[in-house]
Amino acid sequence: MKLTVLIDNNTLIGSCLYGEPGLSFFIEDEEVNVLFDTGYTDAFIKNAYKIGIDLLQAGFVVISHGHYDHTWGLSSLIRKYIETKSENKKHDKPVFIGHPLAFLNRENFRGKQRGCMIAPEKLNRYFKLNLSKDPVWITDRLVFLGEIERTNHFENKIPVGKIENNGIEVDDYVLDDSAMVYKSSKGLVIITGCSHSGICNIIEYAKKVCKEDRIYDIVGGLHLLKPNEEQLKNTLEYLKEIDIKEVHACHCTDLKSKIELSKVVNLKEVGSGTVLEY
């Protein structure tokens, strides 16, 4: 499996690629190509072009959750499909995988819109929708986890805003937050968007779904942005105990948290253009 970072908050020296406060990965597993998240703008498309990745070859588009920094690039992707059709170029309609709650209207506590701007009805014109709370196996080794079980006492305890469900506005605990997992020969590679569910919850659920206890790598956002002392302490203790080969923390992981992570795991640098192979 090959994973290319199309968009991250950071860029790498010498790559000359765009960065933005968002996330997008391109995943290649033998003959199957997956676009995981679409960032905030069309920057992931520009970077893919520079790198030489043809996004029209993506048979699957997977959304980790419905926040703007992971979904607002969808409009640019759809525009690419429309332009391709007008140029008489053919591409297969990708399968779109995400949680059913990913498209609800949501705002932060200051009233700022932070949800996906495209409704499922619109997406259905350009994708084959598979919105699922249950795990979805894309290949024998690559799975979308669906709704993450939240079992520990220290993660995802504070809502990030408000979400409207069936006309009722409630606190938003980002129940649609999910992740992907690749079953490598050396253990699980866990691919996250923001880890609103809690990275420790995600790891435990990944182990359950994949029936594998070995963790080889974590790639993605860990949602450690000014975490409270209890969350950071317990996260570090958990990660120290499970013997991870390496961690590629990016996007929504702040500097202080990275410094603390580096004391307990083999932390690696990430930025737009990073390529990882397993």
C-alpha positions in Angstrom: 0.0 0.0 0.0 1.2 3.5 -0.9 -0.1 6.6 0.8 0.7 10.1 -0.6 -0.2 13.2 1.4 -1.9 15.6 -1.0 -2.7 18.2 1.6 -1.6 18.9 5.1 -1.1 22.0 7.3 2.6 21.7 6.7 4.8 21.6 3.6 8.2 20.0 3.1 11.3 21.9 2.1 12.0 21.3 -1.6 8.5 19.9 -2.4 7.1 23.3 -3.7 3.5 22.1 -3.0 0.6 23.9 -1.4 -0.3 23.6 2.2 -3.6 24.6 4.0 -5.3 23.8 7.3 -6.9 20.7 5.9 -6.1 17.1 5.0 -6.2 14.9 1.9 -4.5 11.5 1.2 -4.2 9.4 -2.0 -4.1 5.7 -1.2 -3.0 3.0 -3.6 -3.5 -0.7 -2.8 -2.6 -2.8 -5.8 -5.3 -1.9 -8.4 -7.5 0.1 -6.0 -7.1 3.9 -5.6 -8.8 5.8 -2.8 -9.0 9.5 -2.2 -9.3 10.1 1.5 -10.7 13.5 2.4 -10.5 16.6 0.1 -9.1 19.4 2.2 -10.5 22.9 2.4 -10.0 24.2 -1.2 -8.8 22.8 -4.6 -5.2 22.7 -3.4 -5.3 18.9 -3.2 -6.1 18.8 -6.9 -3.2 21.2 -7.7 -0.8 19.1 -5.7 -2.0 15.9 -7.2 -1.3 17.4 -10.7 2.2 18.5 -9.6 3.0 15.0 -8.2 1.6 13.2 -11.2 -1.4 11.6 -9.5 -4.5 11.3 -11.7 -7.5 11.7 -9.4 -9.8 10.4 -12.1 -8.3 7.0 -11.3 -9.7 7.0 -7.8 -12.4 4.3 -7.6 -13.3 5.4 -4.1 -13.7 8.7 -2.3 -13.7 8.3 1.5 -14.6 11.1 3.9 -13.4 10.8 7.5 -16.0 13.2 8.9 -18.2 16.2 7.8 -16.0 19.2 8.8 -15.2 21.9 6.3 -11.4 21.2 6.3 -12.0 17.7 5.1 -15.0 18.2 2.7 -15.1 21.6 1.2 -12.7 20.4 -1.5 -15.5 18.2 -2.8 -17.0 21.0 -4.8 -13.7 21.3 -6.7 -13.6 17.6 -7.3 -17.1 17.6 -8.7 -16.1 20.5 -10.9 -13.2 18.4 -12.2 -15.6 15.7 -13.1 -17.9 18.1 -14.9 -15.0 19.6 -16.9 -13.7 16.1 -17.7 -17.1 15.2 -19.1 -17.3 18.4 -21.2 -13.9 17.4 -22.7 -15.2 14.0 -23.6 -12.9 12.2 -21.2 -14.2 9.2 -19.5 -13.9 8.2 -15.9 -15.8 5.7 -13.8 -18.2 7.0 -11.1 -16.4 6.6 -7.8 -17.9 4.9 -4.8 -18.3 7.5 -2.0 -18.0 6.2 1.5 -18.7 8.1 4.7 -20.9 8.1 7.8 -24.6 9.0 7.4 -24.3 12.0 9.8 -21.5 13.6 7.9 -23.8 15.9 5.9 -25.8 17.5 8.7 -25.7 21.2 9.3 -23.2 22.1 12.0 -21.7 25.3 13.5 -19.1 26.0 16.2 -20.1 27.8 19.3 -19.5 31.2 17.7 -22.1 30.4 14.9 -19.5 29.8 12.2 -20.5 27.2 9.6 -18.1 24.2 9.8 -20.0 21.4 8.1 -20.1 20.0 4.6 -21.6 22.3 2.0 -22.9 19.6 -0.4 -26.0 17.5 0.3 -26.1 13.8 -0.3 -28.7 14.4 -3.1 -26.1 16.4 -5.0 -23.3 13.9 -4.3 -25.5 11.1 -5.7 -25.2 12.6 -9.2 -21.4 12.1 -9.2 -20.8 9.2 -6.8 -22.2 5.8 -5.9 -23.1 6.6 -2.3 -22.3 4.1 0.5 -23.1 5.9 3.8 -22.5 3.5 6.6 -22.2 3.3 10.4 -20.8 -0.2 9.9 -17.3 -1.0 8.7 -16.9 -1.1 4.9 -14.1 -3.3 3.4 -12.8 -1.8 0.3 -10.2 -4.5 -0.3 -9.3 -7.6 1.7 -6.8 -5.4 3.6 -8.3 -1.9 3.5 -11.3 -0.9 5.6 -13.4 2.1 6.5 -14.2 1.7 10.2 -17.7 3.4 10.2 -18.9 4.7 13.6 -16.1 4.3 16.2 -16.9 2.8 19.6 -16.1 5.3 22.3 -15.1 3.3 25.4 -12.5 5.2 27.4 -13.0 7.9 30.0 -10.7 10.7 28.7 -11.4 11.2 25.0 -14.2 13.1 23.2 -15.8 14.5 26.3 -16.3 18.1 25.1 -18.6 19.0 22.2 -17.0 21.0 19.4 -20.2 23.0 18.5 -23.8 22.4 17.5 -25.3 20.0 15.0 -28.8 19.9 13.6 -30.4 16.4 13.4 -34.0 16.0 12.4 -34.7 19.6 13.0 -33.3 19.5 16.5 -30.0 21.3 17.4 -27.8 19.3 19.8 -24.2 19.3 21.0 -21.9 18.0 18.4 -19.6 15.2 19.5 -18.7 14.4 15.9 -20.3 10.9 15.9 -19.5 10.7 12.2 -15.8 10.8 12.8 -14.2 7.7 11.4 -10.9 6.4 10.0 -9.4 3.8 7.7 -7.1 0.9 8.4 -4.7 -1.1 6.3 -3.7 -4.6 7.4 0.0 -4.8 6.6 2.1 -7.9 7.2 3.8 -6.0 10.1 0.6 -4.8 11.8 -2.2 -2.2 11.3 -1.7 1.1 9.6 -4.3 3.5 11.0 -5.3 6.4 8.7 -7.1 9.2 10.4 -8.7 12.5 9.5 -9.0 14.4 12.8 -9.5 11.7 15.4 -12.4 13.5 17.0 -13.5 10.0 18.3 -10.2 9.9 20.2 -7.1 8.2 18.7 -7.0 5.6 21.5 -10.7 4.7 20.9 -9.9 4.5 17.1 -7.0 2.1 17.8 -9.0 -0.2 20.0 -11.9 -0.3 17.5 -9.4 -0.9 14.6 -8.0 -3.9 16.5 -11.5 -5.3 17.1 -12.6 -4.9 13.5 -9.4 -6.2 12.0 -8.8 -8.9 14.6 -5.2 -7.8 14.9 -3.4 -6.3 18.0 -0.2 -5.2 16.3 -0.1 -1.5 15.4 2.6 -0.5 12.8 1.8 3.1 12.1 -0.7 5.9 12.6 -1.0 8.5 9.9 -3.2 11.6 10.2 -4.6 14.1 12.6 -4.8 13.2 16.3 -7.0 16.1 17.4 -4.5 17.1 20.1 -5.0 20.8 19.8 -4.5 22.3 23.3 -5.7 19.1 24.9 -6.5 19.1 28.6 -4.0 17.6 30.9 -6.0 14.4 31.5 -6.5 13.7 27.8 -2.8 14.3 26.9 -1.5 12.3 29.9 -3.7 9.3 29.2 -3.1 9.4 25.5 0.7 9.3 26.0 0.4 6.5 28.5 -1.7 4.4 26.2 0.5 5.0 23.1 3.6 4.1 25.2 2.2 0.8 26.1 1.1 -0.5 22.7 4.5 -0.6 21.0 3.9 1.3 17.7 6.6 1.2 15.1 6.1 4.9 14.1 3.6 7.7 14.2 3.0 10.3 11.4 1.0 12.9 13.3 -0.2 15.8 11.3 -3.0 18.3 10.6 -4.8 18.9 14.0 -1.8 18.0 16.2 -0.2 21.0 17.9 3.5 21.6 18.5 3.3 20.9 22.3 1.5 17.7 21.7 4.1 16.6 19.1 6.9 17.3 21.5 5.3 15.2 24.2 4.4 12.4 21.6 8.1 12.3 20.5 9.0 11.2 24.1 6.9 8.0 23.9 6.7 7.1 20.2 8.9 7.3 17.1 7.4 10.5 15.7 8.0 11.3 12.0 7.7 14.5 10.0 4.7 14.9 7.6 3.8 17.5 5.0 2.2 17.9 1.6 4.0 15.5 -0.7 5.0 12.9 2.0 5.0 9.4 0.5 4.7 6.3 2.7 4.8 2.7 1.6 3.9 -0.5 3.5 
